[in-house]
Amino acid sequence: MEAKIIQVGNSKGIRLSKTILEKYNISDKVELILKEDSIVITPITSPREGWSEAFKSLSEDNAEEPLIDDFFDDEQNEEW
């Protein structure tokens, strides 16, 4: 794909189409990986994005039950 270099203030940049941004989940930040003869653009995502809202909804639902049992069926507690 060919892209034109454009003037952005005192710098230069490239425009990415909405289709490319959506396909590669690019929103606010990207990482530029500089190689010997190329530049690779990858999206930066937060791996824990949305956790705060998820924990808040759990506390609002009074979800006190554990997600997994304390012991598995084949586990022997006597060893401890």
N, C-alpha and C positions, 0 to 999 in steps of 0.2 A: 504494500500500500504506500502511496506517495502522499506526503503532507508538505505544505508550504510553511516556511519559516516566516513569522509575522513579528512586527514591532509591538512590544508591550512596555510602555514607558521608556526607560533607558535600556531595557533588556530586550531579548528576543525570545520567542516561544513558538509552540505549535498548538493547534486546536485539535481536540479529539471530539469526534461526533458523539451524539447522545447514544447511538447504537453501540459504539465501542465502550463507552463508559458503563452502560448497563450490562453488556455481555461480560465484561471483566470485573464487575462490581467495584468500580473506581468511584469514590465519592469525594473525600476531602484531601487525602494525602496519598502520595505515591512514593515508592522507593526507586531511586535511580541506581542501577548497577552498571558501573563503568567497566567495560571490557576493552581489550586492546583496540578493536576496530568497530565497536558497537556500543549502544546504550540500551539497556533493558529496563522497561518501566513495569513495575509490579505494584498492585494495590497494597496499601497498609490497612490492615483490619485489626481491631482490638479483640483478642480471643475471648475476653470476658464481657464483651458488649452485651447489654441486656440483663446481666445477672442481677443488678440492683432491683430492677422491676420484678424479676421472677421471685426473688426472696421476699420482696414487699407483698406480692400477691399471695405467697404461701402463708405469711404471718396474718394477712387479712382473712384468709380462709380457715384460720385456726388449724392448720394441717400439722397436728402433733404426732401423727403416726409415722414411724420410720419408713423409708423407701425400701429397705431390705430388712429381713429378719436379723436379730442379734446372732442367732446360730443357724447353721445349715442343718438339714435333716441328718446328714451322715457325719456331723461333727461331734466329737467326744469332748465334753467339757471337763471330764475328770482329769485329763492330762495337766490342766493348769492348776 
